[in-house]
Amino acid sequence: QVQLVESGGGLVQNGGSLRLSCAASGSVFSLNSMAWYRQVPGNQRELVARMFSSGNSMYADSVKGRFTISRDNGKNTVYLQMNSLKPEDTAVYYCNLVALGKSSWGQGTQVTVSS
């Protein structure tokens, strides 16, 4: 079983920056992908960015050029550096890990961008 613990959310002004962290523990296999999703009440959870163990990454169009996903394989930790934040980035951000066909989720961390 995998446990994911997120941190780094909070309140920031329009144009500001935040860095989210997600530490994985438990049965974490080396071949996995880690990702960040976000969800606004009433909407579906959407993929923000995903990074594979190979180092390849993918981003939602809405965050390209502003957000950067990175990971420290030795620490089983994934990060999301969020720059030039906008009010529409306000959401609960969830960490996700997929390995051997199984998907695990963190508890979520709130990000609020004030206008």
C-alpha positions in Angstrom: 0.0 0.0 0.0 1.2 3.5 -0.9 0.8 6.6 1.3 1.0 10.1 -0.3 1.4 13.2 1.8 1.1 16.6 0.2 2.3 19.9 1.5 2.9 23.5 0.4 -0.6 24.8 -0.4 -1.9 28.1 0.8 -3.1 31.5 -0.1 -1.2 33.6 -2.6 -1.8 36.8 -4.6 -2.4 36.9 -8.4 1.0 36.4 -10.1 2.6 34.8 -7.1 4.3 31.4 -6.7 3.9 28.3 -4.6 5.7 25.0 -4.5 3.8 21.8 -3.7 5.5 18.7 -2.4 4.3 15.1 -2.3 6.1 12.4 -0.4 5.3 8.8 -1.1 5.9 5.9 1.3 5.0 2.3 1.6 5.1 -0.1 -1.4 6.6 2.4 -3.8 8.0 0.7 -6.9 10.7 2.4 -8.9 8.8 2.2 -12.2 5.9 4.6 -11.6 4.5 7.9 -12.7 3.7 10.7 -10.3 1.3 13.5 -11.0 -0.7 16.4 -9.8 -4.4 16.8 -10.3 -6.7 19.6 -9.2 -10.3 19.8 -8.5 -12.8 22.7 -8.0 -16.1 21.9 -6.3 -18.6 20.8 -8.8 -16.0 20.0 -11.4 -14.2 16.8 -12.3 -10.7 16.3 -11.1 -8.3 17.3 -13.9 -4.7 16.4 -14.7 -2.2 19.3 -14.1 1.1 17.6 -14.8 2.6 14.1 -14.8 6.1 12.9 -14.6 7.3 9.4 -15.4 10.2 7.5 -13.8 12.0 8.1 -17.2 11.9 11.8 -16.5 9.5 12.6 -19.3 6.7 14.9 -18.3 3.4 16.2 -19.6 1.3 19.3 -18.7 -2.2 20.5 -19.1 -2.3 23.3 -21.7 -3.6 25.7 -19.1 -0.4 25.5 -17.0 2.3 25.1 -19.7 5.0 27.6 -19.2 3.9 28.5 -15.7 4.1 25.2 -13.8 7.0 22.7 -13.5 6.8 19.2 -12.2 9.9 17.5 -10.9 10.7 14.5 -8.8 13.4 13.1 -6.5 13.4 9.4 -7.1 15.7 8.8 -4.1 13.2 10.5 -1.8 10.1 9.2 -3.7 8.9 12.8 -3.8 7.3 14.8 -6.5 7.2 18.6 -6.6 5.0 21.2 -8.5 6.5 24.6 -8.9 3.7 27.0 -9.7 4.6 30.4 -11.0 2.5 33.3 -12.4 -0.5 31.9 -10.5 -4.0 33.1 -11.6 -7.3 33.1 -9.7 -8.5 30.3 -12.0 -5.7 28.1 -10.5 -7.6 28.0 -7.3 -8.4 24.4 -6.4 -7.6 21.5 -4.2 -4.5 19.9 -5.6 -4.0 16.1 -5.3 -0.9 14.0 -5.7 -1.3 10.8 -7.6 1.0 7.8 -8.1 0.4 5.0 -10.6 2.4 1.8 -10.4 1.7 -1.7 -11.6 -1.7 -0.7 -12.7 -2.7 0.7 -9.3 -3.5 4.4 -8.6 -3.0 6.0 -5.2 -4.1 9.5 -4.1 -3.1 12.0 -1.4 -5.5 13.8 0.8 -5.2 17.1 -1.2 -3.9 20.5 -0.4 -5.8 23.8 -1.0 -4.4 26.4 -3.3 -6.1 29.8 -3.3 -5.1 32.6 -5.6 -6.6 36.0 -4.8 -7.3 38.5 -7.5 
